[in-house]
């Protein structure tokens, strides 16, 4: 974990400098953003309307990972 964190802090920024060329578009110009927001808002509203169901689902997923 320490090696992965070290690489993430040191190597990734250097590689980004080498591999990402040109102008990076602004967030508002991203064509995928409206689709993701349209997908996110109903999911968030549903989760906030039913917090106990979300908590139960999280505990059920956690329990399912303990089985194997």
Secondary structure as UniProt FT lines:
FT   HELIX           2..19
FT   HELIX           27..29
FT   HELIX           33..49
FT   HELIX           51..67
//
